[in-house]
Amino acid sequence: MMSENEYWFCLTHHAVEGHDGCKNADRLGPYASSEEASRALEKVQERNEAWDNDPDWNDDSSGPGNGLTDGTPER
């Protein structure tokens, strides 16, 4: 059940939307507040930077190719 107090950030229009906005495939959320939804792209960037700097998820490792760390398919 969707709450009427949920907000999404539309990736097509770069705007905060309520329940009756664009299709879910074109937006991020739901968020509890309009302000939180308006920061959606900032949050994505922060998370991407954190993942890029996380040694457990670093694709630049020099270990053996296991398909999980360096993108080399496992054989």
Residue frames relative to the residue before (quaternion, step in Angstrom):
aa qw qx qy qz dx dy dz
M 1.0000 0.0000 0.0000 0.0000 0.00 0.00 0.00
M 0.3062 -0.7603 0.5474 0.1688 3.58 -0.85 0.95
S 0.3635 -0.7119 0.5628 0.2106 3.51 -1.08 0.79
E 0.4835 -0.6531 0.4918 0.3129 3.57 -1.09 0.64
N 0.6534 0.4887 -0.3099 0.4881 3.59 1.27 -0.16
E 0.5016 0.6097 -0.4489 0.4186 3.57 1.05 0.75
Y 0.1454 -0.7917 0.5922 0.0370 3.52 -1.12 0.81
W 0.1742 -0.7676 0.6107 0.0868 3.56 -1.20 0.63
F 0.3195 -0.6914 0.6005 0.2435 3.53 -1.30 0.36
C 0.2947 -0.7710 0.5444 0.1496 3.57 -0.61 1.17
L 0.3546 -0.7529 0.5249 0.1784 3.56 -0.74 1.12
T 0.6151 0.5454 -0.3399 0.4567 3.59 1.21 -0.42
H 0.8039 0.2873 -0.1143 0.5081 3.55 0.85 -1.04
H 0.2920 -0.7736 0.4993 0.2589 3.60 1.31 -0.23
A 0.5545 0.5655 -0.3945 0.4659 3.51 0.88 1.08
V 0.5113 -0.6115 0.5088 0.3252 3.53 -1.28 0.49
E 0.0735 -0.8000 0.5954 0.0069 3.55 -0.97 0.93
G 0.4307 -0.6580 0.5516 0.2781 3.50 -1.31 0.40
H 0.8255 -0.2500 0.1910 0.4686 3.53 -1.33 -0.30
D 0.7700 0.3797 -0.1929 0.4751 3.61 0.86 -0.90
G 0.3581 0.7479 -0.4886 0.2714 3.60 1.03 0.70
C 0.8005 -0.2473 0.2220 0.4988 3.54 -1.23 -0.58
K 0.6766 -0.4794 0.3563 0.4305 3.56 -1.30 0.21
N 0.6453 -0.5768 0.3533 0.3551 3.56 -1.11 0.74
A 0.6039 0.5769 -0.3620 0.4141 3.61 1.06 -0.63
D 0.7229 0.4219 -0.2290 0.4970 3.59 1.23 -0.48
R 0.7587 0.3467 -0.2082 0.5107 3.59 1.18 0.24
L 0.3945 -0.6883 0.5639 0.2294 3.53 -1.33 0.42
G 0.5409 0.6125 -0.4559 0.3527 3.55 -1.03 0.72
P 0.5373 0.0829 -0.7504 -0.3759 1.48 -2.38 -0.63
Y 0.2710 -0.7195 0.6194 0.1590 3.50 -1.36 0.46
A 0.5726 -0.6346 0.4151 0.3116 3.55 -1.18 0.62
S 0.8015 0.1462 -0.0812 0.5741 3.61 1.14 -0.46
S 0.6276 -0.5314 0.4197 0.3843 3.52 -1.29 0.41
E 0.6402 0.5304 -0.3260 0.4500 3.59 0.99 -0.82
E 0.6462 0.5125 -0.3160 0.4690 3.57 0.97 -0.86
A 0.6525 0.5047 -0.3118 0.4715 3.60 0.96 -0.83
S 0.6455 0.5345 -0.3307 0.4338 3.60 1.00 -0.75
R 0.6868 0.4502 -0.2704 0.5025 3.60 1.24 -0.39
A 0.3038 0.8063 -0.4739 0.1815 3.60 1.27 0.13
L 0.6992 0.4594 -0.2930 0.4628 3.61 0.80 -0.90
E 0.6011 0.5373 -0.3555 0.4728 3.60 1.10 -0.63
K 0.6504 0.5196 -0.3052 0.4623 3.57 0.98 -0.89
V 0.6299 0.5227 -0.3272 0.4722 3.59 0.99 -0.82
Q 0.6675 0.4982 -0.3042 0.4622 3.58 0.89 -0.91
E 0.6386 0.5213 -0.3258 0.4630 3.61 0.97 -0.83
R 0.6760 0.4869 -0.2952 0.4678 3.59 0.91 -0.89
N 0.6381 0.5217 -0.3340 0.4572 3.59 0.97 -0.80
E 0.6535 0.5023 -0.3153 0.4703 3.60 0.96 -0.82
A 0.6394 0.5188 -0.3264 0.4642 3.58 0.99 -0.80
W 0.6729 0.4816 -0.2965 0.4767 3.59 0.94 -0.86
D 0.6283 0.5410 -0.3363 0.4466 3.60 1.02 -0.77
N 0.7477 0.3832 -0.2000 0.5041 3.58 1.10 -0.68
D 0.5168 0.6249 -0.4196 0.4078 3.60 1.27 0.14
P 0.4050 -0.7470 0.4657 0.2473 3.62 -0.48 1.13
D 0.6139 0.5517 -0.3581 0.4365 3.62 1.13 -0.48
W 0.7648 0.3166 -0.1751 0.5330 3.60 1.19 -0.45
N 0.4120 0.7323 -0.4534 0.2972 3.58 1.25 0.22
D 0.3205 -0.7787 0.5164 0.1555 3.58 -0.64 1.15
D 0.6227 0.5722 -0.3346 0.4158 3.61 1.24 -0.16
S 0.3544 0.7503 -0.4983 0.2513 3.60 1.19 0.29
S 0.3783 -0.7299 0.5223 0.2267 3.57 -1.16 0.54
G 0.3919 0.7362 -0.4675 0.2930 3.60 1.21 0.34
P 0.7053 -0.4437 0.3260 0.4465 3.56 -1.30 0.06
G 0.5442 -0.6359 0.4416 0.3232 3.56 -1.12 0.67
N 0.0579 0.8035 -0.5895 0.0598 3.55 -0.48 1.16
G 0.5793 -0.6102 0.3725 0.3916 3.57 1.26 0.24
L 0.7075 0.4558 -0.2625 0.4719 3.59 1.21 -0.22
T 0.7934 0.3275 -0.1765 0.4818 3.59 0.98 -0.68
D 0.8324 0.1987 -0.1069 0.5062 3.62 0.89 -0.69
G 0.5914 -0.6200 0.3573 0.3717 3.59 1.21 0.25
T 0.5230 0.6230 -0.4174 0.4051 3.58 1.27 -0.05
P 0.4553 -0.6992 0.4636 0.2980 3.63 -0.69 0.95
E 0.4649 -0.6594 0.5171 0.2859 3.53 -1.08 0.75
R 0.2216 -0.7831 0.5677 0.1240 3.60 -0.97 0.79
